[in-house]
Amino acid sequence: MLKKDLGLFILIVVVAAVVAFLNPRFLSPINLSNTANQVGLFGIVSIGEGFVIITGGIDLSVGSQFALLGVLFIDLLVIYQVHWAIALLMMVAGGMMLGTIHGFLVTRMRMQPFVVTLCGLLIYRGVARYITGDGNAGFAFGETYPWLDLLTKGKSFGVPHTFIAFAMVAILMGIVLHRTVFGRYLFAVGKNEEAARYSGINTRRVISAAYIICGALTGLASVFMTMYVNGVTPSVHGNFYELYAIAAAVLGGCSLRGGEGSVLGIVLGSILLQLLQNLVNLLGIPSSLNFAVMGGVILIGVLADQQLVRYRRWATARSAAARLEEAAPSAAVKQSA
């Protein structure tokens, strides 16, 4: 996995160098700041998506959760006058609740993650559109929340707070995934759920926890995104955001089969994805091709994963054959003796 992350890092450096060569504006402070901001906005939810993918599942409802939680967040602030800190915590809790529902349906009702989260994609956006009367949710003219604006839109030493939050989440989730028993359980369940169950792992609880973590990070990211766009149009807000998350996780080495991935890889995948998006913008390529870029990225990532699996199987078989060949002469010598 470390070799894969190193290769991804080298690819990022190469892409960045190419973009900077083709358009020097890439290295301007404004562009770097905007790119870092985009990495932070989409990177947080990509880590959550990565946790689910490692278990062998997937969450297609991320974009619709952005719409629903964004509408609820604005309503709490504007209509119910809830303190912004409490509203933020409620959005994280709301995301966790949605993740709990997904985990319950997947583990207890034995439904496919694709079906569960696809239904969530439709339901959550529909509810968001119903709450707003298929209109927009936004803040009143001149209404400001200084501390919330500073937290979500501000910068420290020139670095956007969204990117700082992303880095903090990455460090925390990296510890959880790579330095705890729970993290090892996640990989075990993703590799072989039945074998993990027979070894004494509560697979239902582990899978549910992955969806809850994804929901919590989606709730946090939805607040940053809502403040970034300063409002929510439920019919389009969050559209295809799940593709950004899935693409970043797959680019970062998370296998859609489950059982593989790293937080560092997801971080690098998020950076590479936004570099590609930035490349499209700076080179004057039509923005309508953004989704084509994402689709191509996912396709390349899955193809690379398949080739890597085939290579590993071939290398394992070759190594086993070599050991048998080495053992055969020694066995013949013993028999002759």
Secondary structure per residue as TSV (DSSP state, phi and psi in degrees):
chain	resnum	aa	ss	phi	psi
A	1	M	-	360.0	-35.1
A	2	L	H	-65.2	-38.1
A	3	K	H	-63.1	-39.7
A	4	K	H	-64.6	-42.3
A	5	D	H	-65.2	-39.1
A	6	L	H	-64.3	-42.3
A	7	G	H	-62.5	-38.1
A	8	L	H	-67.0	-39.5
A	9	F	H	-62.8	-43.3
A	10	I	H	-62.2	-40.0
A	11	L	H	-62.2	-40.3
A	12	I	H	-61.8	-44.5
A	13	V	H	-61.3	-43.4
A	14	V	H	-64.3	-45.9
A	15	V	H	-62.7	-43.6
A	16	A	H	-61.8	-40.8
A	17	A	H	-65.1	-40.4
A	18	V	H	-65.2	-44.8
A	19	V	H	-63.0	-44.0
A	20	A	H	-63.3	-35.4
A	21	F	H	-69.5	-41.6
A	22	L	H	-73.3	-32.4
A	23	N	-	-146.7	102.8
A	24	P	G	-59.9	-17.9
A	25	R	G	-63.2	-16.5
A	26	F	G	-57.6	-35.5
A	27	L	G	-88.1	3.8
A	28	S	S	-68.6	145.2
A	29	P	H	-55.6	-38.5
A	30	I	H	-64.4	-45.4
A	31	N	H	-67.5	-41.3
A	32	L	H	-63.7	-38.7
A	33	S	H	-65.5	-43.2
A	34	N	H	-65.0	-40.0
A	35	T	H	-64.7	-43.3
A	36	A	H	-61.6	-38.5
A	37	N	H	-63.1	-43.7
A	38	Q	H	-65.2	-39.3
A	39	V	H	-59.7	-43.9
A	40	G	H	-65.3	-43.4
A	41	L	H	-61.2	-44.9
A	42	F	H	-93.4	-19.7
A	43	G	H	-69.9	-35.6
A	44	I	H	-60.8	-48.8
A	45	V	H	-72.1	-25.8
A	46	S	H	-65.5	-36.4
A	47	I	H	-63.5	-43.6
A	48	G	H	-61.7	-43.1
A	49	E	H	-62.2	-37.7
A	50	G	H	-61.5	-39.6
A	51	F	H	-60.0	-42.0
A	52	V	H	-67.4	-42.7
A	53	I	H	-64.5	-36.1
A	54	I	H	-60.2	-32.4
A	55	T	T	-79.0	-2.9
A	56	G	T	92.8	8.0
A	57	G	-	-105.0	-167.5
A	58	I	-	-160.4	151.2
A	59	D	-	-125.3	107.0
A	60	L	-	-92.5	-1.9
A	61	S	-	-96.4	5.3
A	62	V	H	-55.8	-47.8
A	63	G	H	-61.9	-41.1
A	64	S	H	-70.0	-31.7
A	65	Q	H	-64.1	-37.4
A	66	F	H	-57.1	-44.3
A	67	A	H	-65.6	-49.6
A	68	L	H	-65.1	-49.8
A	69	L	H	-67.8	-32.8
A	70	G	H	-64.2	-42.9
A	71	V	H	-63.1	-44.8
A	72	L	H	-64.7	-38.2
A	73	F	H	-62.6	-45.9
A	74	I	H	-64.6	-41.4
A	75	D	H	-61.6	-40.9
A	76	L	H	-62.5	-39.5
A	77	L	H	-75.0	-46.8
A	78	V	H	-85.2	-48.0
A	79	I	T	-85.7	-47.0
A	80	Y	S	-96.6	-2.8
A	81	Q	-	54.6	38.6
A	82	V	-	-77.8	142.4
A	83	H	-	-59.1	141.1
A	84	W	H	-60.3	-35.3
A	85	A	H	-66.1	-41.1
A	86	I	H	-67.3	-40.7
A	87	A	H	-61.8	-40.0
A	88	L	H	-63.1	-45.5
A	89	L	H	-63.7	-34.9
A	90	M	H	-67.0	-33.3
A	91	M	H	-69.4	-39.4
A	92	V	H	-63.2	-43.5
A	93	A	H	-65.0	-37.6
A	94	G	H	-63.2	-41.7
A	95	G	H	-63.1	-38.9
A	96	M	H	-64.7	-36.5
A	97	M	H	-64.5	-43.8
A	98	L	H	-63.8	-39.4
A	99	G	H	-63.9	-36.4
A	100	T	H	-63.3	-41.5
A	101	I	H	-62.1	-44.9
A	102	H	H	-60.6	-46.3
A	103	G	H	-61.4	-39.8
A	104	F	H	-63.7	-46.4
A	105	L	H	-66.5	-35.6
A	106	V	H	-75.0	-43.5
A	107	T	H	-90.3	-40.2
A	108	R	T	-89.1	-41.7
A	109	M	S	-90.9	-4.5
A	110	R	-	58.5	37.2
A	111	M	-	-89.5	153.4
A	112	Q	-	-70.8	136.3
A	113	P	H	-55.7	-36.2
A	114	F	H	-60.1	-45.4
A	115	V	H	-68.8	-44.9
A	116	V	H	-59.3	-50.1
A	117	T	H	-78.6	-24.8
A	118	L	H	-66.3	-41.2
A	119	C	H	-63.8	-40.3
A	120	G	H	-61.2	-40.0
A	121	L	H	-54.6	-43.7
A	122	L	H	-76.1	-43.1
A	123	I	H	-66.3	-48.8
A	124	Y	H	-64.7	-40.2
A	125	R	H	-69.0	-37.9
A	126	G	H	-62.8	-42.2
A	127	V	H	-64.6	-41.6
A	128	A	H	-61.5	-42.0
A	129	R	H	-68.0	-34.5
A	130	Y	H	-67.6	-42.5
A	131	I	H	-59.7	-40.1
A	132	T	T	-91.4	2.3
A	133	G	T	65.2	33.1
A	134	D	T	59.2	29.8
A	135	G	S	-111.3	-150.6
A	136	N	-	-111.4	151.2
A	137	A	E	-115.4	126.2
A	138	G	E	-155.5	179.9
A	139	F	-	-92.3	150.4
A	140	A	-	-65.0	153.6
A	141	F	T	-60.3	127.4
A	142	G	T	83.3	-4.7
A	143	E	-	-79.9	124.9
A	144	T	-	-131.2	156.6
A	145	Y	-	-131.3	87.2
A	146	P	H	-52.4	-48.6
A	147	W	H	-69.5	-37.9
A	148	L	H	-67.4	-41.0
A	149	D	H	-61.8	-42.3
A	150	L	H	-63.2	-41.6
A	151	L	H	-67.2	-40.5
A	152	T	H	-97.9	-26.6
A	153	K	H	-115.6	-11.1
A	154	G	-	-79.0	179.4
A	155	K	E	-134.8	153.1
A	156	S	E	-129.1	120.1
A	157	F	T	56.0	35.0
A	158	G	T	82.4	-2.1
A	159	V	E	-100.5	125.9
A	160	P	E	-59.8	142.7
A	161	H	H	-64.4	-26.6
A	162	T	H	-62.7	-40.3
A	163	F	H	-70.2	-37.4
A	164	I	H	-63.5	-43.7
A	165	A	H	-61.7	-40.5
A	166	F	H	-60.7	-44.0
A	167	A	H	-63.5	-41.4
A	168	M	H	-64.8	-43.6
A	169	V	H	-63.1	-40.8
A	170	A	H	-63.0	-42.3
A	171	I	H	-63.7	-46.6
A	172	L	H	-63.0	-48.1
A	173	M	H	-69.9	-28.7
A	174	G	H	-64.0	-41.6
A	175	I	H	-63.6	-44.3
A	176	V	H	-61.7	-43.6
A	177	L	H	-77.7	-37.1
A	178	H	H	-110.3	-6.8
A	179	R	S	-129.4	13.9
A	180	T	S	-130.4	162.0
A	181	V	H	-63.9	-38.5
A	182	F	H	-57.7	-40.8
A	183	G	H	-61.8	-41.8
A	184	R	H	-65.1	-35.2
A	185	Y	H	-65.0	-38.2
A	186	L	H	-58.9	-47.7
A	187	F	H	-64.8	-39.9
A	188	A	H	-63.6	-43.5
A	189	V	H	-64.9	-39.9
A	190	G	H	-67.1	-35.8
A	191	K	H	-69.3	-49.1
A	192	N	-	-159.3	99.4
A	193	E	H	-63.1	-40.9
A	194	E	H	-66.0	-43.3
A	195	A	H	-64.0	-38.8
A	196	A	H	-64.1	-37.4
A	197	R	H	-65.9	-43.2
A	198	Y	H	-68.8	-22.6
A	199	S	T	-83.9	1.3
A	200	G	T	102.1	4.6
A	201	I	-	-82.2	133.4
A	202	N	-	-78.2	86.9
A	203	T	H	-64.0	-34.6
A	204	R	H	-61.4	-44.1
A	205	R	H	-67.2	-38.9
A	206	V	H	-65.2	-47.2
A	207	I	H	-64.1	-43.7
A	208	S	H	-60.9	-40.3
A	209	A	H	-62.6	-36.3
A	210	A	H	-63.6	-42.3
A	211	Y	H	-68.8	-34.3
A	212	I	H	-67.4	-42.2
A	213	I	H	-61.3	-43.6
A	214	C	H	-60.4	-42.8
A	215	G	H	-64.4	-40.7
A	216	A	H	-63.0	-45.2
A	217	L	H	-69.4	-32.3
A	218	T	H	-65.4	-41.7
A	219	G	H	-61.5	-42.1
A	220	L	H	-64.9	-46.6
A	221	A	H	-65.1	-31.4
A	222	S	H	-64.7	-33.1
A	223	V	H	-67.7	-45.9
A	224	F	H	-60.2	-42.9
A	225	M	H	-68.5	-39.5
A	226	T	H	-62.9	-43.0
A	227	M	H	-71.2	-30.6
A	228	Y	H	-66.0	-43.9
A	229	V	H	-90.8	-8.4
A	230	N	T	61.3	34.8
A	231	G	E	158.8	174.0
A	232	V	E	-137.1	128.6
A	233	T	-	-110.1	99.2
A	234	P	T	-56.0	-28.3
A	235	S	T	-69.5	-22.9
A	236	V	T	-128.8	-19.2
A	237	H	T	-63.8	124.4
A	238	G	T	84.9	4.1
A	239	N	T	-58.4	126.7
A	240	F	T	66.6	11.7
A	241	Y	H	-63.5	-28.6
A	242	E	H	-63.3	-28.3
A	243	L	H	-68.2	-39.4
A	244	Y	H	-59.7	-44.8
A	245	A	H	-66.2	-45.8
A	246	I	H	-64.9	-43.9
A	247	A	H	-61.2	-43.8
A	248	A	H	-63.7	-41.4
A	249	A	H	-66.9	-43.3
A	250	V	H	-66.4	-42.9
A	251	L	H	-59.2	-35.1
A	252	G	T	-79.5	3.2
A	253	G	T	102.3	4.8
A	254	C	-	-76.7	117.6
A	255	S	-	-79.4	134.4
A	256	L	T	-67.4	-11.7
A	257	R	T	-78.1	-18.3
A	258	G	S	95.3	162.8
A	259	G	S	86.4	-0.6
A	260	E	-	-137.6	148.7
A	261	G	-	144.2	163.8
A	262	S	-	-151.4	151.9
A	263	V	H	-66.4	-39.2
A	264	L	H	-60.4	-41.1
A	265	G	H	-62.6	-41.7
A	266	I	H	-64.5	-39.2
A	267	V	H	-59.8	-47.9
A	268	L	H	-66.1	-36.9
A	269	G	H	-64.0	-39.6
A	270	S	H	-64.1	-41.1
A	271	I	H	-65.8	-45.8
A	272	L	H	-62.7	-41.0
A	273	L	H	-62.1	-42.9
A	274	Q	H	-72.1	-30.1
A	275	L	H	-62.7	-41.1
A	276	L	H	-65.4	-40.1
A	277	Q	H	-63.6	-40.6
A	278	N	H	-65.2	-37.0
A	279	L	H	-60.4	-43.2
A	280	V	H	-60.3	-42.8
A	281	N	H	-71.3	-45.2
A	282	L	H	-70.7	-29.0
A	283	L	T	-88.2	3.6
A	284	G	T	74.2	17.8
A	285	I	-	-72.6	137.1
A	286	P	-	-51.7	133.5
A	287	S	G	-63.3	-20.4
A	288	S	G	-63.3	-16.7
A	289	L	G	-86.4	0.7
A	290	N	H	-56.9	-45.2
A	291	F	H	-69.2	-31.4
A	292	A	H	-64.2	-38.4
A	293	V	H	-62.6	-46.3
A	294	M	H	-63.1	-43.2
A	295	G	H	-61.4	-42.3
A	296	G	H	-63.4	-38.7
A	297	V	H	-62.9	-46.4
A	298	I	H	-62.4	-43.6
A	299	L	H	-60.5	-47.1
A	300	I	H	-62.9	-41.4
A	301	G	H	-62.3	-43.8
A	302	V	H	-67.4	-41.7
A	303	L	H	-61.8	-42.8
A	304	A	H	-62.8	-39.4
A	305	D	H	-63.7	-42.5
A	306	Q	H	-63.0	-43.4
A	307	Q	H	-64.9	-37.2
A	308	L	H	-65.3	-41.5
A	309	V	H	-62.3	-44.3
A	310	R	H	-62.1	-41.4
A	311	Y	H	-63.9	-41.1
A	312	R	H	-63.9	-41.8
A	313	R	H	-63.4	-42.9
A	314	W	H	-63.7	-43.3
A	315	A	H	-64.8	-40.1
A	316	T	H	-64.6	-44.3
A	317	A	H	-63.9	-40.6
A	318	R	H	-66.0	-40.4
A	319	S	H	-64.4	-40.9
A	320	A	H	-65.3	-40.4
A	321	A	H	-64.0	-39.3
A	322	A	H	-64.2	-39.7
A	323	R	H	-65.3	-38.1
A	324	L	H	-65.8	-39.7
A	325	E	H	-64.8	-37.1
A	326	E	H	-69.9	-34.3
A	327	A	H	-76.9	-26.9
A	328	A	H	-61.4	-50.0
A	329	P	H	-60.3	-41.0
A	330	S	H	-65.0	-36.2
A	331	A	H	-67.3	-38.1
A	332	A	H	-65.7	-38.4
A	333	V	H	-63.6	-42.0
A	334	K	H	-64.3	-40.5
A	335	Q	H	-65.6	-40.2
A	336	S	H	-67.0	-32.9
A	337	A	-	-70.4	360.0
